[in-house]
């Protein structure tokens, strides 16, 4: 997708602990350190793909 900001509308689950807040047609900028979000380690583990189609490496992996 061109913009991943609408991920919660197109996906089964988010990979962040606290959801983004939509207000008056805009997304409020998260206030935490770094990018402002905390990754959901359990969700990352759950959705990790160990091998791609045909047994080759996947597009991304969590190690």
PDB file of N, CA, C and O in Angstrom:
ATOM      1  N   UNK A   1       0.824  -1.182   0.000  1.00  0.00           N
ATOM      2  CA  UNK A   1       0.000   0.000   0.000  1.00  0.00           C
ATOM      3  C   UNK A   1       0.871   1.249   0.000  1.00  0.00           C
ATOM      4  O   UNK A   1       1.976   1.255   0.543  1.00  0.00           O
ATOM      5  N   UNK A   2       0.371   2.268  -0.597  1.00  0.00           N
ATOM      6  CA  UNK A   2       1.114   3.520  -0.659  1.00  0.00           C
ATOM      7  C   UNK A   2       1.360   4.122   0.715  1.00  0.00           C
ATOM      8  O   UNK A   2       2.417   4.706   0.957  1.00  0.00           O
ATOM      9  N   UNK A   3       0.396   3.984   1.613  1.00  0.00           N
ATOM     10  CA  UNK A   3       0.544   4.516   2.966  1.00  0.00           C
ATOM     11  C   UNK A   3       0.115   3.458   3.961  1.00  0.00           C
ATOM     12  O   UNK A   3      -0.975   2.897   3.847  1.00  0.00           O
ATOM     13  N   UNK A   4       0.957   3.185   4.923  1.00  0.00           N
ATOM     14  CA  UNK A   4       0.655   2.146   5.910  1.00  0.00           C
ATOM     15  C   UNK A   4      -0.091   2.709   7.113  1.00  0.00           C
ATOM     16  O   UNK A   4      -0.346   1.977   8.070  1.00  0.00           O
ATOM     17  N   UNK A   5      -0.443   3.974   7.088  1.00  0.00           N
ATOM     18  CA  UNK A   5      -1.099   4.598   8.236  1.00  0.00           C
ATOM     19  C   UNK A   5      -2.519   4.068   8.434  1.00  0.00           C
ATOM     20  O   UNK A   5      -3.078   4.203   9.522  1.00  0.00           O
ATOM     21  N   UNK A   6      -3.106   3.472   7.404  1.00  0.00           N
ATOM     22  CA  UNK A   6      -4.458   2.929   7.526  1.00  0.00           C
ATOM     23  C   UNK A   6      -4.427   1.425   7.778  1.00  0.00           C
ATOM     24  O   UNK A   6      -5.410   0.732   7.518  1.00  0.00           O
ATOM     25  N   UNK A   7      -3.312   0.921   8.279  1.00  0.00           N
ATOM     26  CA  UNK A   7      -3.140  -0.508   8.515  1.00  0.00           C
ATOM     27  C   UNK A   7      -4.225  -1.133   9.355  1.00  0.00           C
ATOM     28  O   UNK A   7      -4.625  -2.269   9.100  1.00  0.00           O
ATOM     29  N   UNK A   8      -4.714  -0.417  10.356  1.00  0.00           N
ATOM     30  CA  UNK A   8      -5.733  -1.002  11.226  1.00  0.00           C
ATOM     31  C   UNK A   8      -7.038  -1.269  10.484  1.00  0.00           C
ATOM     32  O   UNK A   8      -7.849  -2.075  10.939  1.00  0.00           O
ATOM     33  N   UNK A   9      -7.253  -0.606   9.351  1.00  0.00           N
ATOM     34  CA  UNK A   9      -8.466  -0.837   8.577  1.00  0.00           C
ATOM     35  C   UNK A   9      -8.293  -1.979   7.575  1.00  0.00           C
ATOM     36  O   UNK A   9      -9.283  -2.533   7.097  1.00  0.00           O
ATOM     37  N   UNK A  10      -7.063  -2.334   7.255  1.00  0.00           N
ATOM     38  CA  UNK A  10      -6.793  -3.316   6.213  1.00  0.00           C
ATOM     39  C   UNK A  10      -6.193  -4.610   6.743  1.00  0.00           C
ATOM     40  O   UNK A  10      -6.023  -5.563   5.983  1.00  0.00           O
ATOM     41  N   UNK A  11      -5.873  -4.662   8.014  1.00  0.00           N
ATOM     42  CA  UNK A  11      -5.180  -5.827   8.559  1.00  0.00           C
ATOM     43  C   UNK A  11      -5.925  -6.428   9.733  1.00  0.00           C
ATOM     44  O   UNK A  11      -6.802  -5.807  10.333  1.00  0.00           O
ATOM     45  N   UNK A  12      -5.551  -7.639  10.034  1.00  0.00           N
ATOM     46  CA  UNK A  12      -6.143  -8.390  11.140  1.00  0.00           C
ATOM     47  C   UNK A  12      -5.717  -7.847  12.500  1.00  0.00           C
ATOM     48  O   UNK A  12      -6.491  -7.888  13.457  1.00  0.00           O
ATOM     49  N   UNK A  13      -4.487  -7.339  12.590  1.00  0.00           N
ATOM     50  CA  UNK A  13      -3.929  -6.931  13.873  1.00  0.00           C
ATOM     51  C   UNK A  13      -2.887  -5.839  13.639  1.00  0.00           C
ATOM     52  O   UNK A  13      -2.276  -5.779  12.572  1.00  0.00           O
ATOM     53  N   UNK A  14      -2.686  -4.982  14.631  1.00  0.00           N
ATOM     54  CA  UNK A  14      -1.606  -4.007  14.576  1.00  0.00           C
ATOM     55  C   UNK A  14      -0.359  -4.617  15.197  1.00  0.00           C
ATOM     56  O   UNK A  14      -0.449  -5.583  15.955  1.00  0.00           O
ATOM     57  N   UNK A  15       0.781  -4.068  14.884  1.00  0.00           N
ATOM     58  CA  UNK A  15       2.031  -4.537  15.473  1.00  0.00           C
ATOM     59  C   UNK A  15       2.531  -3.573  16.537  1.00  0.00           C
ATOM     60  O   UNK A  15       3.690  -3.638  16.947  1.00  0.00           O
ATOM     61  N   UNK A  16       1.650  -2.675  16.984  1.00  0.00           N
ATOM     62  CA  UNK A  16       2.002  -1.741  18.049  1.00  0.00           C
ATOM     63  C   UNK A  16       1.059  -1.955  19.232  1.00  0.00           C
ATOM     64  O   UNK A  16      -0.080  -2.390  19.063  1.00  0.00           O
ATOM     65  N   UNK A  17       1.548  -1.643  20.423  1.00  0.00           N
ATOM     66  CA  UNK A  17       0.781  -1.885  21.649  1.00  0.00           C
ATOM     67  C   UNK A  17      -0.428  -0.953  21.741  1.00  0.00           C
ATOM     68  O   UNK A  17      -1.552  -1.419  21.925  1.00  0.00           O
ATOM     69  N   UNK A  18      -0.210   0.337  21.617  1.00  0.00           N
ATOM     70  CA  UNK A  18      -1.296   1.321  21.696  1.00  0.00           C
ATOM     71  C   UNK A  18      -1.697   1.728  20.283  1.00  0.00           C
ATOM     72  O   UNK A  18      -0.826   2.050  19.475  1.00  0.00           O
ATOM     73  N   UNK A  19      -2.976   1.723  19.965  1.00  0.00           N
ATOM     74  CA  UNK A  19      -3.390   2.110  18.609  1.00  0.00           C
ATOM     75  C   UNK A  19      -3.164   3.598  18.342  1.00  0.00           C
ATOM     76  O   UNK A  19      -3.102   4.406  19.268  1.00  0.00           O
ATOM     77  N   UNK A  20      -3.043   3.942  17.065  1.00  0.00           N
ATOM     78  CA  UNK A  20      -2.952   5.345  16.687  1.00  0.00           C
ATOM     79  C   UNK A  20      -4.302   6.001  16.943  1.00  0.00           C
ATOM     80  O   UNK A  20      -5.345   5.360  16.815  1.00  0.00           O
ATOM     81  N   UNK A  21      -4.278   7.269  17.302  1.00  0.00           N
ATOM     82  CA  UNK A  21      -5.513   7.994  17.625  1.00  0.00           C
ATOM     83  C   UNK A  21      -5.876   8.897  16.455  1.00  0.00           C
ATOM     84  O   UNK A  21      -5.080   9.735  16.031  1.00  0.00           O
ATOM     85  N   UNK A  22      -7.086   8.716  15.941  1.00  0.00           N
ATOM     86  CA  UNK A  22      -7.598   9.532  14.846  1.00  0.00           C
ATOM     87  C   UNK A  22      -8.499  10.605  15.437  1.00  0.00           C
ATOM     88  O   UNK A  22      -9.388  10.318  16.238  1.00  0.00           O
ATOM     89  N   UNK A  23      -8.253  11.858  15.024  1.00  0.00           N
ATOM     90  CA  UNK A  23      -8.977  12.989  15.580  1.00  0.00           C
ATOM     91  C   UNK A  23      -9.225  14.026  14.489  1.00  0.00           C
ATOM     92  O   UNK A  23      -8.274  14.531  13.892  1.00  0.00           O
ATOM     93  N   UNK A  24     -10.475  14.346  14.225  1.00  0.00           N
ATOM     94  CA  UNK A  24     -10.837  15.364  13.231  1.00  0.00           C
ATOM     95  C   UNK A  24     -10.231  15.089  11.861  1.00  0.00           C
ATOM     96  O   UNK A  24      -9.824  16.019  11.165  1.00  0.00           O
ATOM     97  N   UNK A  25     -10.167  13.827  11.471  1.00  0.00           N
ATOM     98  CA  UNK A  25      -9.652  13.467  10.150  1.00  0.00           C
ATOM     99  C   UNK A  25      -8.142  13.350  10.059  1.00  0.00           C
ATOM    100  O   UNK A  25      -7.601  13.165   8.969  1.00  0.00           O
ATOM    101  N   UNK A  26      -7.453  13.456  11.191  1.00  0.00           N
ATOM    102  CA  UNK A  26      -5.995  13.369  11.220  1.00  0.00           C
ATOM    103  C   UNK A  26      -5.568  12.312  12.233  1.00  0.00           C
ATOM    104  O   UNK A  26      -6.337  11.922  13.111  1.00  0.00           O
ATOM    105  N   UNK A  27      -4.326  11.859  12.090  1.00  0.00           N
ATOM    106  CA  UNK A  27      -3.749  10.948  13.073  1.00  0.00           C
ATOM    107  C   UNK A  27      -2.907  11.774  14.029  1.00  0.00           C
ATOM    108  O   UNK A  27      -2.032  12.527  13.603  1.00  0.00           O
ATOM    109  N   UNK A  28      -3.171  11.633  15.322  1.00  0.00           N
ATOM    110  CA  UNK A  28      -2.384  12.345  16.324  1.00  0.00           C
ATOM    111  C   UNK A  28      -0.978  11.736  16.366  1.00  0.00           C
ATOM    112  O   UNK A  28      -0.832  10.514  16.397  1.00  0.00           O
ATOM    113  N   UNK A  29       0.046  12.577  16.367  1.00  0.00           N
ATOM    114  CA  UNK A  29       1.430  12.103  16.408  1.00  0.00           C
ATOM    115  C   UNK A  29       1.685  11.467  17.774  1.00  0.00           C
ATOM    116  O   UNK A  29       1.453  12.105  18.801  1.00  0.00           O
ATOM    117  N   UNK A  30       2.165  10.205  17.800  1.00  0.00           N
ATOM    118  CA  UNK A  30       2.449   9.559  19.083  1.00  0.00           C
ATOM    119  C   UNK A  30       3.493  10.350  19.868  1.00  0.00           C
ATOM    120  O   UNK A  30       4.391  10.956  19.283  1.00  0.00           O
ATOM    121  N   UNK A  31       3.371  10.340  21.186  1.00  0.00           N
ATOM    122  CA  UNK A  31       4.249  11.178  22.017  1.00  0.00           C
ATOM    123  C   UNK A  31       5.397  10.416  22.670  1.00  0.00           C
ATOM    124  O   UNK A  31       6.181  11.016  23.405  1.00  0.00           O
ATOM    125  N   UNK A  32       5.518   9.133  22.431  1.00  0.00           N
ATOM    126  CA  UNK A  32       6.591   8.350  23.047  1.00  0.00           C
ATOM    127  C   UNK A  32       7.936   8.636  22.403  1.00  0.00           C
ATOM    128  O   UNK A  32       8.008   9.358  21.408  1.00  0.00           O
ATOM    129  N   UNK A  33       9.011   8.072  22.966  1.00  0.00           N
ATOM    130  CA  UNK A  33      10.353   8.272  22.400  1.00  0.00           C
ATOM    131  C   UNK A  33      10.494   7.590  21.045  1.00  0.00           C
ATOM    132  O   UNK A  33       9.725   6.687  20.716  1.00  0.00           O
ATOM    133  N   UNK A  34      11.468   8.019  20.267  1.00  0.00           N
ATOM    134  CA  UNK A  34      11.700   7.427  18.949  1.00  0.00           C
ATOM    135  C   UNK A  34      10.541   7.732  18.025  1.00  0.00           C
ATOM    136  O   UNK A  34      10.170   8.893  17.856  1.00  0.00           O
ATOM    137  N   UNK A  35       9.964   6.703  17.425  1.00  0.00           N
ATOM    138  CA  UNK A  35       8.802   6.894  16.545  1.00  0.00           C
ATOM    139  C   UNK A  35       7.523   7.100  17.331  1.00  0.00           C
ATOM    140  O   UNK A  35       6.477   7.384  16.748  1.00  0.00           O
ATOM    141  N   UNK A  36       7.591   6.961  18.643  1.00  0.00           N
ATOM    142  CA  UNK A  36       6.437   7.238  19.491  1.00  0.00           C
ATOM    143  C   UNK A  36       5.551   6.044  19.764  1.00  0.00           C
ATOM    144  O   UNK A  36       4.519   6.178  20.421  1.00  0.00           O
ATOM    145  N   UNK A  37       5.939   4.867  19.266  1.00  0.00           N
ATOM    146  CA  UNK A  37       5.129   3.664  19.472  1.00  0.00           C
ATOM    147  C   UNK A  37       5.978   2.563  20.087  1.00  0.00           C
ATOM    148  O   UNK A  37       7.206   2.586  20.010  1.00  0.00           O
ATOM    149  N   UNK A  38       5.299   1.599  20.700  1.00  0.00           N
ATOM    150  CA  UNK A  38       5.971   0.416  21.252  1.00  0.00           C
ATOM    151  C   UNK A  38       5.504  -0.784  20.440  1.00  0.00           C
ATOM    152  O   UNK A  38       4.303  -1.014  20.302  1.00  0.00           O
ATOM    153  N   UNK A  39       6.452  -1.549  19.901  1.00  0.00           N
ATOM    154  CA  UNK A  39       6.099  -2.735  19.130  1.00  0.00           C
ATOM    155  C   UNK A  39       5.528  -3.811  20.037  1.00  0.00           C
ATOM    156  O   UNK A  39       5.994  -3.995  21.162  1.00  0.00           O
ATOM    157  N   UNK A  40       4.523  -4.518  19.552  1.00  0.00           N
ATOM    158  CA  UNK A  40       3.913  -5.638  20.263  1.00  0.00           C
ATOM    159  C   UNK A  40       4.722  -6.891  19.933  1.00  0.00           C
ATOM    160  O   UNK A  40       4.535  -7.497  18.878  1.00  0.00           O
ATOM    161  N   UNK A  41       5.616  -7.274  20.835  1.00  0.00           N
ATOM    162  CA  UNK A  41       6.523  -8.408  20.610  1.00  0.00           C
ATOM    163  C   UNK A  41       5.759  -9.709  20.370  1.00  0.00           C
ATOM    164  O   UNK A  41       6.183 -10.530  19.557  1.00  0.00           O
ATOM    165  N   UNK A  42       4.629  -9.908  21.072  1.00  0.00           N
ATOM    166  CA  UNK A  42       3.833 -11.124  20.864  1.00  0.00           C
ATOM    167  C   UNK A  42       3.251 -11.159  19.451  1.00  0.00           C
ATOM    168  O   UNK A  42       3.248 -12.208  18.809  1.00  0.00           O
ATOM    169  N   UNK A  43       2.762 -10.025  18.969  1.00  0.00           N
ATOM    170  CA  UNK A  43       2.221  -9.964  17.614  1.00  0.00           C
ATOM    171  C   UNK A  43       3.321 -10.201  16.583  1.00  0.00           C
ATOM    172  O   UNK A  43       3.103 -10.892  15.588  1.00  0.00           O
ATOM    173  N   UNK A  44       4.504  -9.628  16.817  1.00  0.00           N
ATOM    174  CA  UNK A  44       5.624  -9.852  15.897  1.00  0.00           C
ATOM    175  C   UNK A  44       5.973 -11.337  15.820  1.00  0.00           C
ATOM    176  O   UNK A  44       6.203 -11.871  14.735  1.00  0.00           O
ATOM    177  N   UNK A  45       6.011 -11.992  16.965  1.00  0.00           N
ATOM    178  CA  UNK A  45       6.304 -13.427  16.994  1.00  0.00           C
ATOM    179  C   UNK A  45       5.209 -14.210  16.269  1.00  0.00           C
ATOM    180  O   UNK A  45       5.496 -15.109  15.478  1.00  0.00           O
ATOM    181  N   UNK A  46       3.968 -13.863  16.545  1.00  0.00           N
ATOM    182  CA  UNK A  46       2.833 -14.567  15.937  1.00  0.00           C
ATOM    183  C   UNK A  46       2.837 -14.466  14.412  1.00  0.00           C
ATOM    184  O   UNK A  46       2.536 -15.446  13.731  1.00  0.00           O
ATOM    185  N   UNK A  47       3.172 -13.300  13.871  1.00  0.00           N
ATOM    186  CA  UNK A  47       3.096 -13.084  12.430  1.00  0.00           C
ATOM    187  C   UNK A  47       4.418 -13.276  11.696  1.00  0.00           C
ATOM    188  O   UNK A  47       4.489 -13.032  10.492  1.00  0.00           O
ATOM    189  N   UNK A  48       5.461 -13.705  12.392  1.00  0.00           N
ATOM    190  CA  UNK A  48       6.750 -13.942  11.747  1.00  0.00           C
ATOM    191  C   UNK A  48       6.631 -15.088  10.752  1.00  0.00           C
ATOM    192  O   UNK A  48       6.024 -16.116  11.050  1.00  0.00           O
ATOM    193  N   UNK A  49       7.208 -14.909   9.583  1.00  0.00           N
ATOM    194  CA  UNK A  49       7.228 -15.934   8.547  1.00  0.00           C
ATOM    195  C   UNK A  49       8.649 -16.471   8.472  1.00  0.00           C
ATOM    196  O   UNK A  49       9.590 -15.734   8.178  1.00  0.00           O
ATOM    197  N   UNK A  50       8.792 -17.756   8.741  1.00  0.00           N
ATOM    198  CA  UNK A  50      10.128 -18.356   8.761  1.00  0.00           C
ATOM    199  C   UNK A  50      10.688 -18.616   7.365  1.00  0.00           C
ATOM    200  O   UNK A  50      11.898 -18.521   7.159  1.00  0.00           O
ATOM    201  N   UNK A  51       9.820 -18.943   6.402  1.00  0.00           N
ATOM    202  CA  UNK A  51      10.299 -19.161   5.036  1.00  0.00           C
ATOM    203  C   UNK A  51       9.234 -18.688   4.057  1.00  0.00           C
ATOM    204  O   UNK A  51       8.037 -18.727   4.341  1.00  0.00           O
ATOM    205  N   UNK A  52       9.696 -18.246   2.915  1.00  0.00           N
ATOM    206  CA  UNK A  52       8.785 -17.734   1.904  1.00  0.00           C
ATOM    207  C   UNK A  52       8.179 -18.853   1.081  1.00  0.00           C
ATOM    208  O   UNK A  52       8.403 -20.032   1.355  1.00  0.00           O
ATOM    209  N   UNK A  53       7.418 -18.480   0.080  1.00  0.00           N
ATOM    210  CA  UNK A  53       6.846 -19.464  -0.836  1.00  0.00           C
ATOM    211  C   UNK A  53       7.970 -20.265  -1.486  1.00  0.00           C
ATOM    212  O   UNK A  53       8.987 -19.697  -1.884  1.00  0.00           O
ATOM    213  N   UNK A  54       7.797 -21.549  -1.593  1.00  0.00           N
ATOM    214  CA  UNK A  54       8.820 -22.396  -2.210  1.00  0.00           C
ATOM    215  C   UNK A  54       9.973 -22.709  -1.279  1.00  0.00           C
ATOM    216  O   UNK A  54      10.962 -23.295  -1.719  1.00  0.00           O
ATOM    217  N   UNK A  55       9.884 -22.336   0.006  1.00  0.00           N
ATOM    218  CA  UNK A  55      10.920 -22.673   0.973  1.00  0.00           C
ATOM    219  C   UNK A  55      12.062 -21.692   1.067  1.00  0.00           C
ATOM    220  O   UNK A  55      12.948 -21.858   1.905  1.00  0.00           O
ATOM    221  N   UNK A  56      12.066 -20.668   0.225  1.00  0.00           N
ATOM    222  CA  UNK A  56      13.135 -19.677   0.276  1.00  0.00           C
ATOM    223  C   UNK A  56      12.955 -18.730   1.444  1.00  0.00           C
ATOM    224  O   UNK A  56      11.986 -18.843   2.195  1.00  0.00           O
ATOM    225  N   UNK A  57      13.884 -17.795   1.605  1.00  0.00           N
ATOM    226  CA  UNK A  57      13.767 -16.840   2.712  1.00  0.00           C
ATOM    227  C   UNK A  57      12.530 -15.971   2.585  1.00  0.00           C
ATOM    228  O   UNK A  57      12.077 -15.673   1.479  1.00  0.00           O
ATOM    229  N   UNK A  58      11.989 -15.570   3.721  1.00  0.00           N
ATOM    230  CA  UNK A  58      10.816 -14.706   3.711  1.00  0.00           C
ATOM    231  C   UNK A  58      11.232 -13.269   3.443  1.00  0.00           C
ATOM    232  O   UNK A  58      12.422 -12.962   3.383  1.00  0.00           O
ATOM    233  N   UNK A  59      10.251 -12.392   3.284  1.00  0.00           N
ATOM    234  CA  UNK A  59      10.531 -10.984   3.021  1.00  0.00           C
ATOM    235  C   UNK A  59      11.155 -10.301   4.223  1.00  0.00           C
ATOM    236  O   UNK A  59      12.016  -9.435   4.069  1.00  0.00           O
ATOM    237  N   UNK A  60      10.724 -10.687   5.430  1.00  0.00           N
ATOM    238  CA  UNK A  60      11.268 -10.106   6.661  1.00  0.00           C
ATOM    239  C   UNK A  60      11.121 -11.109   7.771  1.00  0.00           C
ATOM    240  O   UNK A  60      10.227 -11.955   7.736  1.00  0.00           O
ATOM    241  N   UNK A  61      11.985 -11.025   8.752  1.00  0.00           N
ATOM    242  CA  UNK A  61      11.936 -11.945   9.893  1.00  0.00           C
ATOM    243  C   UNK A  61      12.280 -11.203  11.167  1.00  0.00           C
ATOM    244  O   UNK A  61      13.017 -10.217  11.135  1.00  0.00           O
ATOM    245  N   UNK A  62      11.761 -11.661  12.273  1.00  0.00           N
ATOM    246  CA  UNK A  62      12.126 -11.148  13.587  1.00  0.00           C
ATOM    247  C   UNK A  62      13.075 -12.166  14.188  1.00  0.00           C
ATOM    248  O   UNK A  62      12.779 -13.361  14.225  1.00  0.00           O
ATOM    249  N   UNK A  63      14.207 -11.691  14.654  1.00  0.00           N
ATOM    250  CA  UNK A  63      15.153 -12.656  15.251  1.00  0.00           C
ATOM    251  C   UNK A  63      15.377 -12.351  16.706  1.00  0.00           C
ATOM    252  O   UNK A  63      16.138 -13.051  17.374  1.00  0.00           O
TER     253      UNK A  63
END
